[in-house]
Amino acid sequence: MRTDAARPHMPVYLDFNATTPVDPQVVAAMTPFWTDHFYNPSAAYPEALTVQSALDQARAAVAALLGADREPHSIVFTSGGTESNNWVLRGMWMGRRSRRHRLVLSAVEHPAVVETATVLASLGAEIVTIPVDAQGVIRLDALDAALDEQTALVSIMLANNEIGTIQPVAEVARRAHAVGSWVHTDAAQAVGKIPVDVAQLGVDFLTVAGHKFYAPKGIGALYIRPGVTLPPMMTGGGQQEGWRSGTEPVPLIVGLGKAAQLARAWIQQDGPRHQAALRQALEIQLREAYPDITVFGTGADRLPNTLALAHPAWTGSALLAACPAIRAGTGSACHHPDDTGSPTLRALGVAPALAGGLVRLSLGRETTAEDLAVVSTALTQAFSTCSPLSEHKECER
Ligand SMILES: Cc1ncc(COP(=O)(O)O)c(C=O)c1O
């Protein structure tokens, strides 16, 4: 893959939590399935069986990435994270509402969960939102208070898209299962970045989004624990064992499988640890130069690639506008945060003035120390100039 260091005139891309490029090896794996192997995988002739077997291989690769090697049929391909989250929440309501009507989620969930919960609330579901502490970690005491025989589903993300905080999902699952609730985790940001094992997590459902780990956009998956009876996502011709009818998007699925294989190898080769070291070096450098910056989520387990920071004198958008050498986010790619900050930072209790300063730097597998040196220089120069919010006398224009 071409790195940013190999493109010295290009800005350094540090928005990998928003999306990743498609890995060239993924593109190569997909290519024959647009043309040579175009057959409908449900057809009976030998050429179609080749396509079916490519789908099986992709399913096995995704299962292996999630520690579900022995149960590949627990993986259903979807169009991505939004669909997987919608399916679990809406399916819960269809399947369980007569007996249980409560949906429990955290205050830092992605809009694909929050907005779907709002729809279910309008249909009569009781929604309980669990607060988080200052690091963004859910309060387990509040979770306990929301759990009883009315609880249909607990949906807590594995890793937060904005600040990277990792939630104690295994503990959540243990507690929720004790009252017979289903447990879902939106792992869109975690899969491909850290080891994810459905057995260790003990969840019933887990959301995967391909474009967060070098697969194409428009493909993802839902892990469904064998034995759980979620209503189908779509009814029709019965593809994917009836879970999601519709002719499978074969090239995208093959791409997801290849990306899963590459991600697994990267994790096994200690990629996350090296990435955390790079991120940490940048964090230390910035903190030493500018002790008044706040880095969010440092007191909790965090994604190795995510560095969410704010400077009290800058809005996030102004800071990034002053740093044309960097492409980064000011929060979730799916929100349009105004200067009072994202719902995630508000849930952490961050004051609006500081929350509006959020800049999310998210590293990719190919991010190098050289890239981060460019980023550090750009931010340092911006911080040392007059800030747009500053009225300090010493600030000379
Ligand atoms: C935590 C989380 N969940 C879900 C999604 C939505 O995934 P997709 O873009 O594949 O629909 C995202 C994407 O930003 C995400 O970060």
The ligand as a Gaussian input file, in Angstrom:
#p B3LYP/6-31G(d) Opt

LIG

0 1
 C      -19.216000       2.575000      16.102000
 C      -19.816000       2.582000      14.740000
 N      -20.935000       1.892000      14.496000
 C      -21.512000       1.863000      13.289000
 C      -20.991000       2.576000      12.234000
 C      -21.685000       2.557000      10.905000
 O      -21.042000       1.679000      10.035000
 P      -21.285000       1.762000       8.434000
 O      -20.643000       3.014000       7.973000
 O      -20.620000       0.508000       7.918000
 O      -22.760000       1.729000       8.228000
 C      -19.819000       3.312000      12.430000
 C      -19.243000       4.125000      11.321000
 O      -18.790000       5.223000      11.516000
 C      -19.220000       3.313000      13.707000
 O      -18.121000       4.028000      13.960000

